[in-house]
Amino acid sequence: MRPRLLILLLACGTSMAATPPVLNWSELPSLPDRLGFAGSYAGISGGALIVAGGANFPDKPVWESGTKVWHDDIFVLERPDGAWRKCGQLPRAAGYGTSVTLPDGVLFIGGGDARENFRKVWKVSWNGKQVDFLAWPDLPLPLAMSAGALVGRTVYLAGGIDRPAVTSTRKIFLALDLDRVASGWRELEPWPGPDRAVATAGAREGVFFLFGGSSGGAKRVWLRDAYAYVHGQGWHPLAQLPWPVVAAPSPAPLAGGSCLLLLGGDDGHQADLPLATHRGFSRQVLAYDITADKWTVLAELPFSIVTTPLIQWDGRLIVPGGEARPGIRSAKIWSATFAP
């Protein structure tokens, strides 16, 4: 890690505690859908959890030539022990966009369906009775499967695909200033590594992190590289992940002031297996110690889930549905708290 970046990170908080954080997992009420969804939008507004859209295979599994269907339903959970409410529809059926919770709503960024990916960005808010949509500046190009996070008053968005094909991964880095929303998205210098999609983002005071993902091309490449971006300093390479992490719940949560957690993901070890025999994605939790620039294996998850956002809600980490193994969705809502 470059010295200037290390000095900045040390100034942002205390170092990781000697005892690694422990996550206590439980289940909240499941989504009111028989199959569940992968690629949903999700976030917090008005104190409530919103989960919307996504895709599944309602007729038969993908390995039996099942048809993938995109959805537009919006579900709202107002409290962890409450009941889900169906509260309208998205402007169009969509999934695999990027969700970023703001102080006053949630951004649903891009995404796509079977035919195309989208440039649209919506600010979504819950007023206690209904979900409202406000159009925000479009992306400069269609993007799905990007990694995004809020750093201070700036939303960053990295990578993705501009067409519904994993071979079209992009090397693009965008920023939207919440104090100058009307100015739209700015394209910034991208990270020094390869193009990618389904990476995991992370955020800490003044720093945007980008971990792993996969790169398209004639043969899909699972990635282990990692980078940090600081406004005014640019990109800095970080220690490589112990193994590839693709499509883990994003953004990675911050624990203990200087530790980012990657929850599971696809490590590529079963990429060549027939889909029907896939045993599920990784359950390993990786902890990245920012101040030491070091990775450790922290724990094991009670689930294997990819292609879903990660939300922080009232002191909880929330993993809302997702893909349990290729073609198989989950309606479960997992919740974690940090042990004292």
C-alpha positions in Angstrom: 0.0 0.0 0.0 1.4 3.5 -0.8 2.4 5.5 2.2 0.1 8.5 1.5 -3.0 6.1 1.4 -1.9 4.3 4.5 -1.6 7.6 6.4 -5.1 8.6 5.3 -6.6 5.3 6.3 -4.9 5.4 9.7 -6.4 8.9 10.2 -9.9 7.6 9.5 -10.3 5.5 12.6 -8.7 3.0 14.9 -7.1 -0.2 13.8 -8.9 -3.5 13.7 -9.5 -4.9 17.2 -7.3 -7.8 18.3 -10.4 -10.0 18.5 -12.0 -10.2 15.1 -15.7 -9.3 14.9 -18.2 -12.0 15.4 -21.5 -12.1 13.4 -24.7 -13.5 14.9 -27.0 -14.5 12.1 -30.8 -15.0 12.2 -33.7 -15.0 9.8 -36.2 -12.2 9.3 -39.6 -12.9 7.7 -39.0 -14.3 4.2 -40.1 -12.4 1.1 -43.7 -13.4 0.2 -42.7 -15.2 -3.0 -42.4 -19.0 -3.5 -39.0 -18.8 -5.2 -37.4 -15.5 -4.3 -35.3 -13.4 -6.5 -31.7 -12.7 -7.5 -30.5 -9.3 -8.6 -33.2 -7.3 -6.6 -32.8 -3.7 -5.7 -32.9 -3.0 -2.0 -32.3 -0.3 0.6 -33.7 1.7 3.5 -36.1 4.6 3.3 -38.3 6.0 6.0 -37.0 3.5 8.4 -38.3 0.6 6.3 -36.6 -2.1 4.2 -37.5 -2.0 0.5 -36.8 -4.9 -1.8 -37.9 -4.7 -5.5 -37.5 -6.4 -8.8 -35.0 -9.1 -9.6 -35.3 -12.3 -11.6 -36.0 -16.0 -11.2 -36.9 -19.2 -13.1 -40.6 -19.8 -12.3 -41.3 -22.7 -14.7 -38.3 -25.0 -14.4 -34.6 -24.8 -13.5 -32.1 -23.2 -15.9 -30.4 -26.6 -16.5 -33.8 -27.9 -17.8 -34.0 -24.9 -20.2 -36.1 -22.9 -17.9 -37.0 -19.3 -18.9 -35.6 -16.5 -16.8 -38.3 -13.9 -15.9 -37.7 -10.4 -14.6 -40.1 -8.9 -12.0 -41.4 -5.5 -11.0 -42.9 -6.1 -7.6 -42.0 -3.9 -4.6 -42.0 -5.2 -1.1 -41.7 -3.2 2.1 -40.9 -4.4 5.6 -41.4 -1.6 8.2 -39.8 -3.4 11.1 -37.7 -6.6 11.6 -40.5 -8.5 13.3 -43.2 -7.1 11.0 -44.9 -8.5 7.9 -44.0 -7.8 4.3 -46.3 -5.5 2.3 -46.6 -5.5 -1.5 -46.4 -1.8 -2.4 -46.7 -1.2 -6.1 -44.4 -1.9 -9.0 -41.1 -0.7 -10.5 -41.4 1.6 -13.6 -40.5 -1.6 -15.5 -39.5 -5.1 -14.7 -35.8 -5.1 -14.0 -32.9 -6.5 -12.0 -29.2 -6.6 -11.4 -28.9 -2.9 -10.9 -27.0 -1.2 -8.1 -28.7 0.0 -4.9 -27.2 2.8 -2.8 -29.0 3.9 0.4 -28.8 7.7 0.9 -29.8 9.7 4.0 -33.2 10.4 2.4 -33.9 7.5 0.1 -32.4 4.8 -2.0 -30.9 5.0 -5.5 -31.9 2.3 -7.9 -29.1 2.6 -10.5 -29.2 0.9 -14.0 -30.0 -2.8 -14.2 -31.7 -4.5 -17.1 -33.9 -7.3 -18.4 -33.5 -10.0 -21.1 -33.4 -7.6 -23.9 -31.3 -4.6 -22.8 -29.6 -2.9 -19.9 -30.7 0.5 -18.7 -29.4 4.0 -18.1 -32.2 5.0 -15.8 -31.6 6.1 -12.2 -34.4 6.5 -9.7 -34.4 7.9 -6.2 -36.9 5.8 -4.3 -38.5 6.8 -1.0 -41.1 5.3 1.4 -43.5 7.7 3.0 -45.3 5.2 5.3 -48.0 4.6 2.8 -46.4 4.2 -0.7 -43.1 4.0 -2.5 -42.4 7.1 -4.6 -40.0 7.4 -7.6 -38.1 10.5 -8.6 -36.0 10.4 -11.8 -32.4 11.3 -11.3 -29.7 11.9 -14.0 -29.3 8.9 -16.3 -26.1 7.0 -16.5 -23.9 7.9 -19.5 -24.3 4.3 -20.8 -26.5 1.3 -19.9 -25.0 -0.6 -16.9 -26.0 -3.7 -14.9 -24.0 -5.7 -12.4 -21.9 -2.7 -11.3 -20.4 -2.2 -7.8 -21.4 1.0 -6.1 -21.2 2.8 -2.7 -21.7 6.1 -1.0 -18.5 7.8 0.2 -19.3 11.0 2.0 -21.5 12.9 -0.3 -20.5 11.1 -3.5 -21.9 8.0 -5.1 -19.3 5.9 -6.9 -20.1 3.2 -9.5 -17.5 0.8 -10.9 -17.6 -1.6 -13.8 -20.6 -3.6 -15.0 -22.0 -4.8 -18.3 -23.7 -2.6 -20.9 -25.5 -5.5 -22.6 -27.2 -8.6 -21.2 -24.1 -10.7 -21.8 -21.4 -11.4 -19.3 -18.8 -11.1 -22.1 -19.4 -7.3 -22.2 -17.8 -6.3 -18.9 -16.7 -2.6 -18.8 -13.8 -0.7 -17.3 -15.7 2.5 -16.3 -15.8 4.5 -13.1 -18.5 7.1 -12.4 -19.3 9.6 -9.7 -22.4 11.5 -8.7 -22.1 14.4 -6.3 -25.2 14.6 -4.1 -24.7 18.3 -3.7 -24.7 18.8 -7.5 -27.1 16.2 -8.7 -28.2 18.2 -11.7 -24.7 18.1 -13.0 -25.1 14.4 -13.5 -22.6 11.6 -13.5 -18.9 12.3 -14.1 -16.6 9.7 -15.6 -13.3 9.3 -13.7 -10.1 7.5 -14.3 -10.8 3.8 -13.8 -8.8 1.4 -11.7 -5.5 0.0 -13.1 -6.7 -3.6 -13.4 -8.9 -5.4 -16.0 -12.5 -4.6 -16.8 -15.0 -6.3 -14.6 -18.6 -6.8 -13.4 -20.2 -8.2 -10.2 -17.4 -6.9 -8.1 -17.8 -5.9 -4.5 -17.7 -2.3 -3.4 -16.7 -0.9 0.0 -16.6 2.5 1.7 -14.8 4.1 4.5 -14.4 7.8 5.3 -13.0 9.3 2.1 -12.1 6.0 0.4 -13.9 3.8 -2.1 -12.9 0.1 -2.4 -13.2 -2.3 -5.3 -12.8 -6.0 -4.7 -12.7 -8.9 -7.2 -15.5 -9.6 -9.6 -15.1 -11.3 -13.0 -13.9 -10.1 -16.4 -15.6 -11.0 -19.6 -14.2 -12.2 -22.9 -13.8 -15.5 -24.7 -13.4 -17.1 -21.3 -14.7 -15.7 -18.1 -11.9 -14.8 -15.6 -12.5 -14.8 -11.8 -10.5 -11.9 -10.2 -8.6 -11.5 -7.0 -7.3 -8.0 -7.3 -8.4 -5.1 -5.1 -8.1 -1.3 -5.2 -8.8 1.8 -3.1 -9.7 5.1 -4.6 -9.2 8.5 -2.8 -10.4 11.7 -4.4 -7.4 13.8 -5.4 -5.0 10.8 -5.1 -6.5 8.3 -7.6 -6.3 4.5 -7.3 -4.0 2.4 -5.2 -3.6 -1.4 -5.4 -4.3 -3.4 -2.3 -3.3 -6.9 -1.2 -4.9 -9.5 -3.4 -7.8 -11.6 -2.1 -6.9 -15.1 -1.0 -9.2 -16.4 -3.7 -11.6 -14.9 -6.3 -14.8 -13.4 -5.0 -17.5 -12.8 -7.5 -21.0 -11.3 -6.9 -20.7 -11.3 -3.1 -23.4 -9.1 -1.3 -22.3 -5.5 -1.9 -21.2 -3.1 -0.5 -18.9 -4.9 2.0 -19.9 -3.8 5.5 -17.4 -2.0 7.8 -16.7 -3.7 11.1 -14.5 -2.5 14.0 -13.6 0.8 12.4 -11.0 -0.6 9.9 -12.2 -4.0 8.7 -14.3 -4.7 5.6 -16.1 -8.0 5.3 -16.7 -10.0 2.1 -19.5 -12.4 2.6 -19.2 -15.5 0.5 -19.4 -15.0 -3.2 -18.5 -17.2 -6.2 -14.9 -18.4 -6.0 -15.1 -20.1 -9.4 -14.2 -23.6 -8.1 -17.3 -25.1 -9.5 -17.4 -23.2 -12.7 -16.9 -26.2 -14.9 -19.5 -28.5 -13.1 -22.9 -29.2 -14.6 -25.3 -26.6 -13.1 -27.5 -29.4 -11.7 -24.6 -30.7 -9.5 -23.5 -27.3 -8.2 -23.2 -27.5 -4.4 -23.7 -23.8 -3.7 -21.4 -20.8 -3.5 -18.7 -20.0 -0.9 -19.8 -19.6 2.7 -16.4 -18.1 3.8 -16.3 -14.6 5.3 -13.1 -12.7 4.4 -12.0 -9.8 6.6 -9.9 -7.1 5.0 -7.9 -5.2 7.6 -7.5 -1.8 6.0 -4.7 -0.4 8.2 -2.6 -3.6 7.8 -3.6 -4.2 4.2 -4.1 -7.9 5.1 -6.8 -10.5 4.5 -7.9 -13.2 7.0 -10.6 -15.9 6.9 -13.1 -14.7 9.6 -16.0 -17.2 9.8 -18.5 -19.3 7.9 -21.9 -18.2 6.8 -25.1 -20.2 7.4 -26.0 -19.6 3.7 -24.5 -19.4 0.3 -25.9 -16.3 -1.5 -24.7 -14.1 -4.4 -26.1 -11.3 -6.7 -27.9 -9.4 -3.9 -27.3 -6.1 -2.2 -26.1 -5.8 1.4 -28.0 -3.3 3.5 -27.4 -1.9 7.0 -30.6 -1.4 8.9 -31.0 -0.3 12.5 -27.7 -1.9 13.6 -28.2 -5.0 11.4 -26.6 -6.3 8.3 -29.3 -7.5 5.9 -28.9 -9.9 3.0 -32.2 -9.9 1.1 -32.7 -13.1 -1.0 -30.3 -13.7 -3.9 -29.0 -16.7 -5.7 -28.3 -19.8 -3.6 -26.8 -21.8 -6.5 -26.9 -21.3 -10.2 -30.6 -20.8 -11.2 -31.9 -21.4 -7.7 -33.2 -18.3 -5.8 -33.9 -17.7 -2.2 -36.7 -15.8 -0.5 -34.9 -15.8 2.9 -33.9 -12.5 4.5 -30.7 -13.0 6.6 -29.9 -10.6 9.4 -26.7 -10.3 11.3 -25.6 -8.3 14.4 -22.1 -7.9 15.7 -21.4 -9.7 19.0 -20.5 -7.3 21.8 
